[in-house]
Amino acid sequence: MNQQNNIDFDRIKDAIGYIINNYKFQPGLDDVAAHVALSPYHLQRMFTEWAGVSPKKFLQYISIENAKKILKESRATLFDAAFEVGLSGTGRLHDLFVKIEGMTPGEYKNGGENLTINYSFAETPFGEILIASTMKGICYMAFANNETTALEELQKLFPNADYKQLTDNNQQNALYIFKQDWQRPEQIKLHVKGTDFQLKVWESLLKIPMGRLLTYSDIARQTGNPKASRAVGSAVGDNPVAYLIPCHRVILSSGSFGQYHWDSGRKAAIIGWENINIHNH
């Protein structure tokens, strides 16, 4: 675990959160740097190394105006079957390569007593992550500010499972997604516990390509429940597999990014980072 990398991302996340919260005042580099206790030079260098662009440029990618523009483009194209077929492998990475299988009641009964779960911690561009898997696939992924707390959250889902700290092939294969190794994606299998409705919502999230955004009501329409925006919001919030099921690509219709289970600053960081990567590839 590279502690320095983690501190760097935490500072970047805090800087982005500060920029969003003070957007009306258009904070300058000096203000943002002071907030995260770095020199302006240091922040500029660290930010550019992480995002590939300066903090000022990054701000354009996470602005409400830009989010509204992406929403409009996403709606115009995502519901067009011909466009979906023509999407590149990069854009459709989640839809093509991530497959969800719901756990059977027999698998998760009695607190998961029949499950053996391997888990490990890994570095990502968005901080440390806890990743866990059964024999069938990834069952949990969460950004971890604290390893002990993150593991406790996982154990609450399956209190009676047999846990082993071990990196297996399922995990290694899934983690390639952060390296953006588009040439070699094998299918990533997810093995998750959820109701039929939750599974339906999570499957529709896989259809939002990188660099695109939709609203909760868009997802409600996609699942055939146009009036179920609130229920969709709950299902999105209960997503057990961070990033691989891209719940960060669902925002409010106002263009504001809204809440995120793993910190709203991190959500903005991921959206901006993905946007930049799509435009620069």
LUMDOVO-817734 format. One line per 2 residues: number of its first residue (from 1); their letters; for each residue x, z, y of C-alpha. Coordinates in Angstrom, 3 decimals, padded with zeros to 6 digits, always signed. Layout:
NUM = A = X/Z/Y; ... $
***
This chain:
1 = MN = +000.000/+000.000/+000.000; +001.623/-001.133/+003.216 $
3 = QQ = +000.615/+001.585/+005.675; +001.918/-000.399/+008.661 $
5 = NN = -000.355/-003.372/+007.898; -003.331/-001.046/+007.695 $
7 = ID = -002.515/+000.576/+011.057; -002.138/-002.873/+012.589 $
9 = FD = -005.558/-004.002/+011.424; -007.158/-000.718/+012.477 $
11 = RI = -005.790/-001.314/+015.968; -006.983/-004.919/+015.987 $
13 = KD = -010.440/-003.757/+014.827; -010.538/-001.089/+017.543 $
15 = AI = -009.433/-003.639/+020.144; -012.219/-006.028/+019.085 $
17 = GY = -014.781/-003.189/+019.108; -013.652/-002.235/+022.615 $
19 = II = -013.908/-005.852/+023.831; -017.456/-006.166/+022.432 $
21 = NN = -018.654/-002.815/+023.804; -017.262/-003.605/+027.264 $
23 = YK = -018.054/-007.308/+027.218; -019.956/-007.217/+030.522 $
25 = FQ = -016.872/-005.898/+032.307; -014.595/-008.612/+030.835 $
27 = PG = -011.720/-006.202/+030.057; -008.232/-007.629/+030.565 $
29 = LD = -005.341/-007.437/+028.097; -003.952/-004.342/+029.877 $
31 = DV = -007.245/-002.441/+029.462; -007.580/-003.323/+025.783 $
33 = AA = -003.921/-002.491/+025.075; -004.278/+000.893/+026.775 $
35 = HV = -007.358/+001.650/+024.644; -005.421/+001.083/+021.385 $
37 = AL = -002.216/+002.758/+022.672; -000.014/-000.354/+022.606 $
39 = SP = +001.851/-002.265/+025.260; +000.107/-005.521/+026.326 $
41 = YH = +003.056/-007.493/+024.902; +002.816/-005.691/+021.553 $
43 = LQ = -000.953/-006.161/+021.290; -000.725/-009.863/+022.197 $
45 = RM = +001.978/-010.428/+019.561; +000.223/-008.427/+016.833 $
47 = FT = -003.131/-010.054/+017.535; -001.711/-013.579/+017.551 $
49 = EW = +000.107/-012.914/+014.278; -003.147/-011.734/+012.675 $
51 = AG = -005.659/-014.223/+014.150; -003.477/-017.210/+015.019 $
53 = VS = -004.796/-017.074/+018.600; -004.477/-014.737/+021.585 $
55 = PK = -006.998/-011.911/+022.209; -008.430/-013.945/+025.123 $
57 = KF = -009.019/-016.997/+022.914; -010.419/-014.815/+020.128 $
59 = LQ = -012.975/-013.457/+022.579; -014.492/-016.942/+022.862 $
61 = YI = -015.003/-017.056/+019.092; -016.956/-013.793/+019.022 $
63 = SI = -019.007/-014.270/+022.193; -022.811/-014.148/+022.035 $
65 = EN = -022.914/-017.721/+023.405; -020.729/-018.937/+020.559 $
67 = AK = -022.772/-016.991/+017.986; -025.997/-018.593/+019.269 $
69 = KI = -024.391/-022.040/+019.091; -023.309/-021.413/+015.482 $
71 = LK = -026.802/-020.110/+014.596; -028.337/-023.291/+015.979 $
73 = ES = -025.893/-025.538/+014.075; -026.309/-023.498/+010.880 $
75 = RA = -030.089/-023.779/+010.970; -029.924/-027.504/+011.655 $
77 = TL = -027.666/-028.152/+008.689; -028.094/-025.396/+006.113 $
79 = FD = -031.678/-026.277/+005.335; -030.772/-029.933/+004.902 $
81 = AA = -030.150/-030.599/+001.202; -028.150/-033.773/+001.883 $
83 = FE = -025.777/-031.850/+004.130; -025.366/-029.133/+001.506 $
85 = VG = -024.294/-031.686/-001.098; -021.753/-033.173/+001.325 $
87 = LS = -020.157/-029.846/+002.314; -016.461/-029.541/+001.555 $
89 = GT = -015.144/-027.167/-001.096; -013.758/-024.935/+001.638 $
91 = GR = -017.107/-024.567/+003.363; -019.009/-023.979/+000.146 $
93 = LH = -016.468/-021.650/-001.420; -018.864/-018.765/-002.008 $
95 = DL = -021.787/-020.890/-003.169; -019.712/-022.940/-005.623 $
97 = FV = -017.302/-020.378/-006.960; -019.062/-017.012/-006.836 $
99 = KI = -021.745/-016.353/-009.449; -023.918/-013.253/-009.556 $
101 = EG = -025.154/-011.662/-012.773; -027.465/-008.672/-012.506 $
103 = MT = -026.710/-005.700/-014.738; -029.315/-004.993/-017.402 $
105 = PG = -031.053/-001.580/-017.407; -029.166/-000.883/-020.649 $
107 = EY = -025.856/-001.414/-018.861; -026.504/+000.912/-015.940 $
109 = KN = -028.736/+003.527/-017.647; -027.787/+007.217/-017.494 $
111 = GG = -025.450/+006.736/-014.554; -023.587/+003.867/-016.215 $
113 = EN = -022.458/+005.911/-019.232; -021.969/+002.685/-021.236 $
115 = LT = -019.746/+001.088/-018.582; -015.985/+001.013/-018.394 $
117 = IN = -014.963/+000.293/-014.808; -011.461/-000.728/-013.749 $
119 = YS = -010.615/-000.216/-010.092; -007.688/-000.780/-007.755 $
121 = FA = -006.830/-000.931/-004.049; -005.562/-004.094/-002.370 $
123 = ET = -004.533/-005.332/+001.073; -006.656/-007.912/+002.881 $
125 = PF = -006.481/-009.383/+006.410; -009.270/-006.904/+007.286 $
127 = GE = -007.724/-003.689/+005.983; -007.462/-002.074/+002.585 $
129 = IL = -010.163/-002.754/+000.021; -011.344/-001.003/-003.136 $
131 = IA = -012.229/-003.500/-005.855; -013.857/-002.557/-009.171 $
133 = ST = -014.876/-004.518/-012.243; -016.572/-004.300/-015.617 $
135 = MK = -015.699/-006.576/-018.537; -018.210/-009.115/-017.157 $
137 = GI = -017.062/-009.299/-013.513; -016.680/-007.593/-010.139 $
139 = CY = -019.207/-004.786/-009.734; -018.074/-003.339/-006.393 $
141 = MA = -015.891/-004.113/-003.423; -015.647/-002.016/-000.263 $
143 = FA = -013.305/-001.713/+002.707; -011.524/+001.617/+002.384 $
145 = NN = -010.521/+003.637/+005.424; -009.784/+006.478/+003.029 $
147 = ET = -009.025/+005.899/-000.668; -010.543/+009.180/-001.900 $
149 = TA = -013.807/+008.686/+000.012; -014.033/+005.022/-001.079 $
151 = LE = -013.665/+005.992/-004.747; -016.302/+008.729/-004.367 $
153 = EL = -018.753/+006.134/-002.949; -018.199/+003.943/-006.025 $
155 = QK = -018.611/+006.899/-008.392; -021.953/+007.757/-006.782 $
157 = LF = -023.286/+004.387/-008.009; -022.154/+004.966/-011.600 $
159 = PN = -021.465/+008.703/-011.971; -021.072/+008.637/-015.774 $
161 = AD = -018.990/+005.480/-016.180; -015.492/+005.600/-017.651 $
163 = YK = -013.060/+004.846/-014.770; -009.545/+003.440/-015.118 $
165 = QL = -007.190/+002.693/-012.197; -006.135/-000.737/-013.327 $
167 = TD = -005.872/-004.242/-011.820; -007.409/-006.752/-014.229 $
169 = NN = -007.829/-010.550/-014.227; -011.331/-010.381/-012.729 $
171 = QQ = -009.943/-008.508/-009.724; -006.853/-010.701/-009.283 $
173 = NA = -008.966/-013.853/-009.425; -011.405/-012.476/-006.822 $
175 = LY = -008.622/-011.420/-004.445; -007.378/-015.034/-004.165 $
177 = IF = -010.233/-015.557/-001.720; -008.306/-013.612/+000.937 $
179 = KQ = -005.222/-015.789/+000.465; -007.411/-018.826/+001.213 $
181 = DW = -005.951/-020.468/-001.854; -008.613/-023.181/-001.911 $
183 = QR = -006.713/-025.267/-004.436; -007.088/-022.819/-007.272 $
185 = PE = -010.396/-021.008/-007.162; -011.673/-020.240/-010.622 $
187 = QI = -015.245/-019.106/-010.748; -015.555/-015.500/-009.585 $
189 = KL = -018.144/-013.589/-011.586; -019.969/-010.650/-010.056 $
191 = HV = -021.704/-008.111/-012.294; -023.869/-006.020/-009.991 $
193 = KG = -026.686/-003.503/-010.143; -029.685/-004.528/-008.044 $
195 = TD = -033.433/-005.121/-008.036; -034.736/-008.673/-008.473 $
197 = FQ = -035.371/-008.848/-004.714; -031.872/-007.610/-003.846 $
199 = LK = -030.283/-010.127/-006.236; -032.339/-012.919/-004.654 $
201 = VW = -031.160/-011.909/-001.150; -027.516/-011.593/-002.246 $
203 = ES = -027.684/-015.031/-003.898; -029.005/-016.565/-000.672 $
205 = LL = -026.064/-014.998/+001.237; -023.703/-017.002/-000.988 $
207 = KI = -025.214/-020.183/+000.473; -023.946/-019.379/+004.000 $
209 = PM = -020.616/-021.218/+004.255; -017.572/-019.812/+006.005 $
211 = GR = -017.870/-020.390/+009.749; -021.688/-020.378/+009.656 $
213 = LL = -024.137/-017.610/+010.602; -027.817/-016.948/+009.912 $
215 = TY = -030.324/-014.265/+010.953; -032.254/-011.808/+008.785 $
217 = SD = -035.441/-013.833/+009.302; -033.625/-017.014/+008.167 $
219 = IA = -032.700/-015.247/+004.924; -036.280/-013.966/+004.552 $
221 = RQ = -037.512/-017.574/+004.780; -034.897/-018.722/+002.285 $
223 = TG = -036.084/-016.146/-000.247; -039.696/-017.276/+000.202 $
225 = NP = -040.709/-014.061/+002.017; -040.842/-015.098/+005.700 $
227 = KA = -042.367/-011.782/+006.805; -039.856/-009.635/+004.919 $
229 = SR = -037.071/-009.471/+007.534; -036.920/-005.671/+007.370 $
231 = AV = -036.687/-005.613/+003.566; -034.045/-008.346/+003.749 $
233 = GS = -032.110/-006.220/+006.246; -032.128/-003.308/+003.772 $
235 = AV = -030.973/-005.535/+000.893; -028.176/-007.001/+003.051 $
237 = GD = -027.124/-003.444/+003.995; -027.074/-002.445/+000.301 $
239 = NP = -024.694/-005.256/-000.656; -022.229/-003.676/-003.144 $
241 = VA = -019.568/-006.399/-002.886; -018.029/-006.684/+000.585 $
243 = YL = -016.845/-010.132/+001.714; -017.418/-011.918/-001.639 $
245 = IP = -021.156/-011.597/-000.976; -020.821/-012.548/+002.707 $
247 = CH = -023.352/-010.204/+004.346; -021.119/-010.277/+007.458 $
249 = RV = -022.496/-013.788/+008.153; -025.971/-012.410/+008.911 $
251 = IL = -026.489/-011.475/+012.570; -029.327/-010.733/+014.993 $
253 = SS = -031.334/-013.584/+016.539; -030.093/-012.448/+019.986 $
255 = GS = -026.577/-013.578/+018.992; -025.406/-009.964/+018.759 $
257 = FG = -023.597/-009.253/+015.479; -025.517/-006.056/+014.711 $
259 = QY = -024.550/-003.364/+012.240; -022.132/-003.607/+009.319 $
261 = HW = -021.747/-001.073/+006.532; -017.960/-001.187/+006.913 $
263 = DS = -017.787/-000.959/+010.754; -019.195/-003.405/+013.320 $
265 = GR = -015.703/-004.012/+014.779; -014.597/-005.212/+011.340 $
267 = KA = -017.639/-007.508/+011.131; -016.702/-009.151/+014.447 $
269 = AI = -013.080/-009.427/+013.280; -014.129/-011.227/+010.074 $
271 = IG = -016.558/-013.590/+011.848; -013.956/-014.527/+014.480 $
273 = WE = -011.162/-014.912/+011.925; -013.288/-017.159/+009.667 $
275 = NI = -014.378/-019.255/+012.620; -010.794/-019.818/+013.726 $
277 = NI = -009.696/-020.696/+010.174; -012.486/-023.231/+009.741 $
279 = HN = -011.630/-024.892/+013.070; -007.889/-024.935/+012.341 $
281 = H = -008.064/-026.400/+008.842 $
***
